[in-house]
Amino acid sequence: MLDKLLTFSRHNKMALLALMDALLLPLALWSAVVLRLGGYWDPKLDPYLWIFIVPPLWVIPIFVKLGLYRAVLKFLDDKIVYTVFTGVSLAVLVLTAVIVMARIGPFPRSSIIIFWMFAMAYIGGSRFVLRGIVRRLDAVDAPREHVIIYGAGQAGVQLMLALQAGKEYRPMAFVDDNPDSWKRTFRGLSVHAPKDLPLLIEETEAKSILLAMPSVSRGRQREILESLESLRVPIKRLPGMADLVSGEARVEELKEVEIEDLLGRDPVPPKQELLARNIQGRVVMVTGAGGSIGSELVRQIVRNNPSRIVLFELSEYALYAIDHELGSLAPDIPRTPVLGSVTDYERLCQILSAFKVETVYHAAAYKHVPMVEHNPVAGILNNAFGTDTTARAAEASGVDTFVLISTDKAVRPTNVMGATKRLAELTLQSRHAAGSRTRFVMVRFGNVLGSSGSVVPLFKKQIKAGGPVTVTHPDITRYFMTIPEAAQLVIQAGAMGEGGDVFVLDMGEPVKIADLARRMVHLSGLEVRDERHPGGDIEIRFSGLRPGEKLYEELLIGDNVLPTDHARILRAQEYHLPQAELEALMNELGDACRRLDAPTAFALMQRAVHEFRAAPHTQDWVALQEAGQR
């Protein structure tokens, strides 16, 4: 029957509620009179039975005016008490006036006060009873996932209210670090200490934990996530407080906990003068604008109001994607998407001169180590010669500042990709030493989370597929940084120095890739399958180091490093080659690449990059194929 009532139209439901109130109000008045008379009815009141019809005649129109019948039962909140209080109080005043004017002597005056209390209880209580019934029916019709909310602050309570009104999750309990909040209750949900979590999960059959602490520092959030890791329960989190305040996200829009939440550091606020120095009011060009680093640089650049941004990209789709995104992100910033290669000197000169570019951020590069290892000639041409060509065009076109995005793999490289990036650094250092009017700056950092080729997207895909998760070596470690933090620091570092500087970003502590894989499995609510847990869900399989890969990455060639005005940016003091010597090596290297003579190319690169030691299994696939056909 209740199910049928819930299917009634909105107007029919309003009429039923009004009819219920029309019955409850006389009942409240009768209850008040009988209570006042000690539980008996006074026959002297029989001529005045019509007085019991007065409350509905006055109160129901008042309730209609106050909007009581427009409220949806399922979403009733505490404001309903104010509405009922107002309506019943007005009804009491009217009832008092009627009794006085009708000169009803036998009617007990004090029963009017009792009527007020009964009417409040009957009308208000009926709403909350109906709300509970409707919510219970919803819960039966649509089973919801049981969850525990970590954080009993304002965000946690708002999340609880939002989830109780929805159909996906059912909050079962709160957990909070603050002892003062323990054993308190919110809407029937108790607050517990974190140590109670294992028992709570078992008792409530909770399938996930919702982290509702958007304002805590990233360091504290990392500590909480690490403490929850052993529970093997999926963890979701609220959006950040900035997104909630700006309206870009709602409380109920839960997100999966990302590995960035475990590895990320509390950001150092950027220095606005450094961010704006090479960008504000200037024409800026980003090469490789559609890549993971290049596209984030573009997003950061448009926030600092350049007079124009030129998007230079070889991939047509990547260029289209970032140009389309900027149309929504920064529609007022003039932008020009340009297709082209960083090895095309004439094309670069045309673009730089036509738009009078003042600042270049050079992010274009082949960076996937195993791929470049077997396509070394293409890697040398794009990374080393592409950088030199773009720098030469920048000099010829009068560009003020040229910032190279380098890598920690350029330090004592064991792979072609790292060696090409170090050679790119050397070409810029040589140009600065020769007295270039363009200020050349290099910024070196490690892996960025979520970039193309990063292990994080690969691990996510493998976990989703049920495993195995492949790690090259049990002891391999890497530095990690979020893409937005890296891009901000690159822009700030590019505003420092006089030219020829190699800046190194503070990447924090290195992370074991095997530990990273385990954490990602655990954060998915799964167990790693190993000797201790043979019944686990996901296997971590070690595949062996790939060509050119080394166990540990470094950020400095030597120990000679100087601090800067920014806590996360250091200045490296490293060798460079005289321009004449480097030009001769580059000419020979170019000839070797055109001949696909990889051994000669490697030997020449080792003469330029003193620390480079090519892996013995590094071979160019095209050269191998040609050799096999001879």
C-alpha positions, 0 to 999 in steps of 0.5 A: 500500500505504501508503495502505491502511495509513493507512486501518486502524483505530487498534487495527490500526495499534497492532498493526502498530507493536508487530509492527515493534518485535518485529522491530526489537529482535532485529535491534538485538541481533543487529547489536550482537553481530555488530558487537562480534565484528568482523562475524562470528557466533560458533557458540558462541552458537548454543545461546543464540539464545533470548536474542534473543526476550527484548527484545520480551517485556519492551520491548513491554509497557513501551512499551505502559505508556509510551503509545508506541503511543497517539501519532499518527504525524503529530503525533509530537514530541521527547517520543518520544525520552524515551519510547523512551529510558526503554523501551530503558534498562529493556530493557537492564537486564532483558537484563543481568539475564537474561544474568547469571542464565543464566550465558551465558559466550560472550555479549559483555557490551559488546554490551549497550551497543551494543544500547542504541544500536542499539535507540534508533536503530531504534525512535526512527528508525523513528518519525521515518521513518514520521512523515515518510512520513505527512506527505509523503502528506498533502501529496500528497493535499492540496496546501497553499498555500506561505507565508513566516513573518515572525518567527522568534521563539517565536510564529513557531516555534509557528505553523510547528508548527501549520501543518505539522500542518494541511492549509491552509498549508505554511511554506517559510521564515522571515524575521526582522529580527534578524541573529543569527537569520539562517541558523539553521534550525527543522525544516528551515526557514531564517531569512532577512533581509527583503531576501531576500523578493523572491527567496524568494517567487519560489523558494518560490512563496509565495502569502502572508506570515504576520506572526508578531510579536504582541508588537511595537508597533503602530508597528513593525508598521506599518513592517513592513507598509509595507515589505512593501506593494511585494511585492504578496503577501497578508499575514496576521497572528497575533492579538494577544498579549493574545488568545493569552494569554487563550485567545480565539485560537489560534496557527493562527487567522490574520487578514487584515491590516486597514487598522487595522494600517497606520493605528493608533497605539500606544495610550496606556494609559487612566487608570483613574480617568478611565474609572471616574469617571462610570461605576462604580456609576452608572446610565449611559444611551447614546443611539444605543446600537446604532450603531458608536460607541454600541455600542463605548461600551457595551462599554467602559462595562460593563467599568467596572461601572456599576450599570445601563446603559440602551440607548436606540436608535431602530432595533429591530434595532440595539437587539436586536443590542447587547442580545444581545451584552451578554448574553454580554459582561457578563451580570452588569451590569443592562441595559435596552434602550429604544426611542425617539427623541431628539426625544421629550422626554416619553419621555426624561424618563420613562426618565431619571427612572424609572431615575435615570440619572446619566450620559448619553453622547449618540451618537445622530446622523445622520452620513452627509454626503451623506445628510444633505445631501439630507435637511437638515431631518431632519438638523437635527431629529435632530442639533441639536434631538435633542441639545437635547431630550435635554439639556433632559430630562437637566437636568429629570431631574437627570442629573449628566453629559451627554457629546456625541459630536461630530465634526471636521466641526463645525469650519468646516462646509461641509455640513449634518451638520457644521453640525448638530453644531456647533449641538448643541455651541452648545446645550450650551455655552449651557445651561452658561453659563446655570448648569445643574446638569448638567455638559455636555461635548463631545468632538470627533474625526474618522473612526473605522475601520470605522464605518458609512459609513466608506470602509474597509468600502466599499473592502473590498467594492469590492476583493472585487468586483474594483473599481473603488475609488471615491475622490472626489478625489486630494487628499482627506485625513481623520483616522482613529482606531480605534473602541475608542481613540475610545470610551476617549478619549471616556469619559476626556474626559467625566470632565474639565472643569467643564462647557461644555468642548469636548475634541478628541482627538489624531487623529495625522496625516491620511491621504490617502484615495487612498493608503489605497485603494492600500494596501488594494489592495496588502495584498490581494495585488493591483496598482493599475491605472494608467498605470504598471501598465496590466495591474493588477488594481484601478482607482482611480476618482475620482468628484468631491467629494460635496455638502458634502464638503471636502478637509481636515477640521479639529479646531479652530475657532481656535488657542486650545487647552489641554492636559489631563492626558491626552496625547491629549486637548486642550481647545478654547476656542471661542465660544458664543451667549447663551441668549436669542439661541440660543433665538430662533434655535432657535424660528425654525429649528424653524418653518422645518423644519416648513415644509420651508423649507430656504433659511430654515433654512440662513440661520438656521443660518449666523447661529448657526454663524458659519463655516457655508457651505451648499453651493449644491447642497444641497437637500431632496429632499422639498421639491424633489418638492413644488415640482415638483407645484405 
